[in-house]
Amino acid sequence: MKRIPITGLEVFLAIARHGSLRSAAQALGIGAPAVSQQLKAFERQIGVDLFTRTTRSVVLTEAGSALLGRASPAFSDIRDAIEEARGIGRTKVGTLRLTLPWSAYKIVFEPVLGAFRETYPDIQLEFSFDEALVDVVREGFHAGIRLGNRLTPGMVATRLTSPLIEAYSAAPSYLARHGCPMHPRDLHGHHCIRYRFISARKIADWVFREDGGALTVDPGASLVFDGFQAVVQAARDGHGIGWSLRAVVEQDLRAGTLQSVLDPFVNEQPPFFMYYPEQNRRLELLRVLLDFLSERRGQGARA
């Protein structure tokens, strides 16, 4: 299929609209000789004369009139479509679709969501909770949020948090009945609430630090969930000891609904990052969100 000579078509339409090569050149911001050359090239490409030219005027031929009647509305639609696309890239109105784990929502968005909605009431945030790594392009998301060691290769990544401390916690009522483990190996005598990776179908390891090294403990699982929200809730309900990020359960720890254990042995996880394809760098909605989160993170650090 032959390519459509868009530049020649634009020149043709400008001449037809303005009535002369000179006026068309002024409208297009190019010289009159260039307009003449591009028109001749366009006529050669389509194999027909579009104007009858004299020293005083240019008049549409029958072929030119036919092309003008069909192409002018279509070209206007194309121009409007381009402007609409540009507007989507620059606007602060619209929907931003994000994939993220529940823990990222809890840490990154929950504390600032009210302020963001008040500041940008015309931006709709659409959250999809998923612990597994998601191809944001294929699944139709504008961006995703994951820990720094679980990012899609080839994506632009922007850090959203500091490194995150782990926490093993249980309800005070559970610890009153079963006692508090003093060492990770003591977990073998406890009810443990474990997380299973959705894609790998593997139960996540419990890894601790001891004497500068790593200690992996695999206690029996009394309950297994494929979402950390359920792990935390089961711990609150007194069913056993569960793993989470400390920032997720900080309010529970302060309120006394959960109590952390084994704090001297816990590890640190990488920060949360927002990842997105290169072409979304120019998406105004995403830039607005990242700037807002960065500002709030800076205010939190100063506080």
Backbone hydrogen bonds, N-H to C=O, Kabsch-Sander energy under -0.5 kcal/mol:
donor,donor_aa,acceptor,acceptor_aa,energy
6,I,4,I,-2.0
9,L,5,P,-2.1
10,E,6,I,-2.5
11,V,7,T,-2.1
12,F,8,G,-2.6
13,L,9,L,-2.5
14,A,10,E,-2.0
15,I,11,V,-2.3
16,A,12,F,-2.4
17,R,13,L,-2.2
18,H,14,A,-2.4
19,G,15,I,-2.3
24,A,20,S,-2.0
25,A,21,L,-2.4
26,Q,22,R,-2.0
27,A,23,S,-2.1
28,L,24,A,-2.2
29,G,25,A,-1.3
30,I,25,A,-2.0
35,V,31,G,-1.7
36,S,32,A,-2.3
37,Q,33,P,-2.4
38,Q,34,A,-2.5
39,L,35,V,-2.3
40,K,36,S,-2.2
41,A,37,Q,-2.4
42,F,38,Q,-2.1
43,E,39,L,-2.6
44,R,40,K,-2.2
45,Q,41,A,-2.1
46,I,42,F,-2.1
47,G,43,E,-1.5
48,V,43,E,-1.3
52,T,59,V,-3.7
53,R,51,F,-0.7
54,T,57,S,-2.9
58,V,19,G,-0.6
59,V,52,T,-2.3
61,T,50,L,-2.1
65,S,61,T,-2.6
66,A,62,E,-2.1
67,L,63,A,-2.4
68,L,64,G,-2.6
69,G,65,S,-2.2
70,R,66,A,-1.5
71,A,67,L,-3.2
72,S,68,L,-2.0
74,A,70,R,-0.9
75,F,71,A,-3.1
76,S,72,S,-1.9
77,D,73,P,-2.1
78,I,74,A,-2.2
79,R,75,F,-2.5
80,D,76,S,-2.5
81,A,77,D,-2.4
82,I,78,I,-2.3
83,E,79,R,-2.2
84,E,80,D,-2.4
85,A,81,A,-2.3
86,R,82,I,-2.5
87,G,83,E,-2.3
88,I,84,E,-2.0
89,G,85,A,-1.5
90,R,86,R,-1.1
91,T,87,G,-2.0
94,G,122,D,-2.2
96,L,124,Q,-3.0
97,R,95,T,-0.5
98,L,96,L,-0.5
98,L,126,E,-3.0
99,T,143,A,-1.6
100,L,128,S,-2.2
104,A,101,P,-0.6
105,Y,101,P,-1.7
106,K,102,W,-2.6
107,I,103,S,-2.2
108,V,104,A,-3.2
109,F,104,A,-0.8
109,F,105,Y,-1.0
110,E,105,Y,-2.9
112,V,109,F,-1.3
113,L,109,F,-1.7
116,F,112,V,-2.4
117,R,113,L,-2.4
118,E,114,G,-1.8
119,T,115,A,-2.1
120,Y,116,F,-3.0
123,I,120,Y,-1.6
124,Q,94,G,-3.1
124,Q,122,D,-0.6
125,L,123,I,-0.6
126,E,96,L,-2.8
126,E,124,Q,-0.5
127,F,125,L,-0.6
128,S,98,L,-2.0
130,D,100,L,-1.7
136,V,134,V,-1.1
139,E,135,D,-2.4
140,G,136,V,-0.5
140,G,137,V,-0.8
141,F,136,V,-2.5
142,H,97,R,-2.2
143,A,97,R,-1.3
144,G,275,Y,-2.5
145,I,99,T,-2.2
146,R,273,F,-1.9
148,G,271,P,-2.1
150,R,147,L,-2.4
155,M,152,T,-1.2
156,V,276,Y,-2.6
158,T,274,M,-2.7
160,L,272,F,-3.1
161,T,272,F,-1.2
164,L,269,Q,-2.3
166,E,267,N,-2.3
167,A,244,S,-2.5
168,Y,261,V,-0.6
169,S,167,A,-0.5
169,S,242,G,-2.3
170,A,259,Q,-2.0
171,A,235,A,-0.9
174,Y,171,A,-0.6
175,L,171,A,-2.0
176,A,172,P,-2.2
177,R,173,S,-1.3
178,H,174,Y,-2.6
179,G,175,L,-2.3
186,D,183,H,-2.3
187,L,184,P,-1.6
188,H,185,R,-1.4
189,G,186,D,-1.8
190,H,187,L,-2.2
192,C,190,H,-0.6
192,C,220,G,-0.6
193,I,241,I,-3.3
194,R,192,C,-0.7
194,R,223,L,-2.9
196,R,225,F,-2.7
197,F,202,K,-3.1
201,R,197,F,-1.3
204,A,195,Y,-3.1
206,W,217,V,-0.9
207,V,205,D,-0.7
208,F,215,L,-3.3
209,R,265,F,-3.0
210,E,213,G,-2.1
213,G,210,E,-1.9
215,L,208,F,-3.2
217,V,206,W,-2.8
217,V,215,L,-0.5
222,S,192,C,-1.9
222,S,220,G,-0.6
223,L,192,C,-1.4
225,F,194,R,-2.3
231,V,227,G,-1.3
232,V,228,F,-2.5
233,Q,229,Q,-2.1
234,A,230,A,-2.5
235,A,231,V,-1.8
236,R,232,V,-2.4
237,D,233,Q,-2.1
238,G,235,A,-1.6
239,H,234,A,-2.3
241,I,191,H,-2.4
242,G,169,S,-2.5
243,W,193,I,-0.7
244,S,167,A,-2.2
246,R,165,I,-3.2
248,V,245,L,-1.4
249,V,245,L,-1.2
250,E,246,R,-0.7
253,L,249,V,-2.5
254,R,250,E,-2.3
255,A,251,Q,-2.4
256,G,252,D,-1.4
257,T,252,D,-1.3
258,L,252,D,-1.4
259,Q,170,A,-2.7
261,V,168,Y,-3.0
262,L,181,P,-0.5
265,F,262,L,-1.9
266,V,263,D,-1.1
269,Q,164,L,-4.1
273,F,146,R,-2.9
274,M,158,T,-2.9
275,Y,144,G,-2.9
275,Y,273,F,-0.5
276,Y,156,V,-2.1
280,N,277,P,-1.8
281,R,278,E,-1.9
282,R,279,Q,-0.8
283,L,280,N,-1.4
284,E,89,G,-2.5
284,E,282,R,-0.7
287,R,283,L,-2.2
288,V,284,E,-2.7
289,L,285,L,-2.0
290,L,286,L,-2.6
291,D,287,R,-2.6
292,F,288,V,-2.2
293,L,289,L,-2.7
294,S,290,L,-2.5
295,E,291,D,-2.4
296,R,292,F,-2.4
297,R,293,L,-2.4
298,G,294,S,-2.2
299,Q,295,E,-2.1
300,G,296,R,-2.3
301,A,297,R,-2.1
302,R,298,G,-2.2
303,A,299,Q,-2.4
